[in-house]
Amino acid sequence: MKIKQLAAMVAVLASTPTYAAIETSAGTANVDLRLRYETVDQDNTLDTAHALTLRTVANFKTKSHSGFYGFVELENSIALLEDYNSTQNGEAGYSVIADPATTELDQAYVGYAANGLSVKVGRQVITMDNHRFVGHVGWRNDKQTFDAVSATYAASEKLKLSAAYITKRNRIFEDARDIDSSDILLNAALNTEFGTVTGYGYLLDQDEGAVIDTYGARLAGAKSGVSYQVEFATQTIEAGANEFDTSYLLLEAGTKVGDVTVKAGYESLGSDDGQAGFATPLATLHKFNGWADQFLGTPGVGLDDMYATVAGKASFGKWAATFHSYSANEASDTVDDLGSEINAVLNTKVSGFPLGIKAAVYSAGDIKVDTTKLWIWTGYKF
């Protein structure tokens, strides 16, 4: 049956490569299909994981009436090959690939947009800045959304204010692992001649869990052919009777050499005496600290990540490669070297259809195990 489903889906994809939203008198509908193969091989007793999944997203946005509109989105993920541990399918003998088979009401909200003000009430995607602290984790099949009230206001041509109150975190592991919370997000971004300056406060309160308060500032811009990011944040974590204080630092610079973009950076997720590391539980974590996903949770000793990226375009598509060197922010007697990692990706088109190939090779240090991951995917939108 799964082979028949795959054959039928491929036939649909091959029928027409034209992408276009569906316009109706009531609003606009979109459908997004993504077929992806992923494999994970780890140097441990777990079996090598293989997953072939088809993720379908269908949404509809009504036309606006006096500034008000509605939006609803359904998301479905099926496993055509399920030799992997989704964390929900009982296949604990395989390495984890966090794409459970599921069907969810992904988004459903009422919105208002007029005179520089945008308000949303209901289940929705919320992202802030570069997704380091608040993101949608769109790389996984069941992306992260929030039950929330959110608002943005363009106070002027240069100043944008954003705020949200979250009552539930709809995470990437199906409904069973969603988290009730009382989270407050505050963000103010000012465009200046040096770039965008952002100040933020993210006050996360998980029901029957940790309270994490983060305050920080960020500068992202470009000048004279050089791009740069500078960011610093402080964090207090209250976990039961314990309280920890940590900090975050990002320094990055890049430039173009011919048709190639070169970037180098240093990201530090601090530690409180080796007991707790800086945490970003709402982030699009796959985007940071390596695609092998070895540091989705910061170790107690913290994490310092020195990295360099080269990226460019060629006749065969867009490509990029990154090298990471990891170390403890506060080393212990037994944990200092946290390993290294090489990432590479190619995005191209075949007969008008997107084709992506991505790989991550992690070499373990004092903790973790050697891990290799590979992805191949295509998709279709209409």
Secondary structure, 3 states (H helix, E strand, C coil): CHHHHHHHHHHHHHHCCCCCCEECCCEEEEEEEEEEEEEEEECCCCECEEEEEEEEEEEEEECCECCEEEEEEEEEEEEEEEECECCCCCCCCECECCCCCEEEEEEEEEEEEECCEEEEEEEECCCECCCCCECCCCCCCCCCEEEEEEEEEECCCCEEEEEEEEEEEECCCCHHHCEEEEEEEEEEEEEECCEEEEEEEEEEEECCCCEEEEEEEEEEEEECCEEEEEEEEEEEEEECCEEEEEEEEEEEEEEEECCEEEEEEEEEECECCCCCECCCCCCCHHHCCCCCCCCCCCCCCCEEEEEEEEEEEECCEEEEEEEEEEECCCCCCCCCEEEEEEEEEEEEEECCEEEEEEEEEEECCCCCCCEEEEEEEEEEEC
